[in-house]
Amino acid sequence: MEYGVGAAAGFARWFSISLKSSFALIGLGAYVSLITDLSLTLTALFFCILFIAVNLLGIKLVGRIQIYSVVVLFAALLFFVIYGLPAFCFFG
């Protein structure tokens, strides 16, 4: 009986991670298609293949890529804060 509960929980976890990943890929594709002329579906498919390839290359590479992506995202957020600060502080 315990095996059935564990299998059901494992399947539910796998299914929820799959749905979360698909929503994230569609969101990423929609964001990229807003700033470029690329197709949403093709962009989501490209990033899906890219993430699978990176994960197959090993955990050390994934860790390094994650560090670089966090630095780039932090720099982008900092840019948006600095760029938007005059509009926020002076209200036009």
C-alpha positions in Angstrom: 0.0 0.0 0.0 2.8 2.4 0.8 4.3 2.0 -2.7 1.0 3.0 -4.3 0.9 6.2 -2.3 4.5 7.0 -3.1 4.0 6.3 -6.8 0.9 8.6 -6.9 2.8 11.3 -5.1 5.8 11.0 -7.4 3.5 11.1 -10.5 1.7 14.2 -9.1 5.0 15.9 -8.5 6.3 15.1 -11.9 3.0 16.3 -13.5 3.0 19.6 -11.6 6.7 20.3 -12.5 5.9 19.6 -16.1 3.0 22.0 -16.1 5.0 24.7 -14.3 7.8 24.3 -16.9 5.4 24.5 -19.8 3.8 27.7 -18.4 7.3 29.2 -17.9 8.4 28.3 -21.4 5.2 29.9 -22.9 5.7 33.0 -20.7 9.3 33.3 -21.8 8.3 32.8 -25.4 5.6 35.5 -25.1 8.1 37.9 -23.5 10.7 37.3 -26.2 8.1 37.6 -29.0 7.1 41.0 -27.6 10.6 42.5 -27.9 11.5 40.6 -31.2 9.6 39.4 -34.3 10.1 35.8 -33.4 7.3 33.3 -33.1 6.1 32.4 -29.6 6.0 28.7 -30.3 9.4 28.5 -31.9 10.9 30.6 -29.1 9.4 28.4 -26.4 10.6 25.3 -28.3 14.1 26.7 -28.7 14.4 27.5 -25.0 13.0 24.0 -24.1 15.7 22.3 -26.2 18.4 24.7 -24.8 17.5 23.9 -21.2 17.4 20.2 -21.9 20.8 20.4 -23.6 22.3 22.4 -20.7 21.0 19.9 -18.1 22.4 17.0 -20.0 25.9 18.5 -20.0 26.2 18.3 -16.2 25.4 20.0 -12.9 28.6 22.0 -12.8 27.8 23.7 -16.0 24.2 24.3 -14.9 25.5 26.0 -11.7 27.9 28.3 -13.7 25.2 29.2 -16.2 22.8 29.9 -13.3 25.3 32.3 -11.7 25.8 34.2 -14.9 22.1 34.4 -15.6 21.4 35.8 -12.1 24.1 38.4 -12.6 22.6 39.4 -16.0 19.0 39.5 -14.6 20.2 41.6 -11.6 21.9 44.0 -14.0 18.7 44.3 -16.0 16.6 45.0 -12.9 19.1 47.6 -11.8 18.9 49.2 -15.2 15.1 49.3 -15.1 15.2 50.8 -11.6 17.7 53.5 -12.5 15.9 54.3 -15.8 12.5 54.5 -14.1 13.5 56.3 -10.9 13.1 59.8 -12.4 9.5 59.1 -13.4 8.8 57.7 -10.0 10.4 60.4 -8.0 9.2 63.4 -9.9 5.8 62.1 -11.2 6.3 63.4 -14.7 
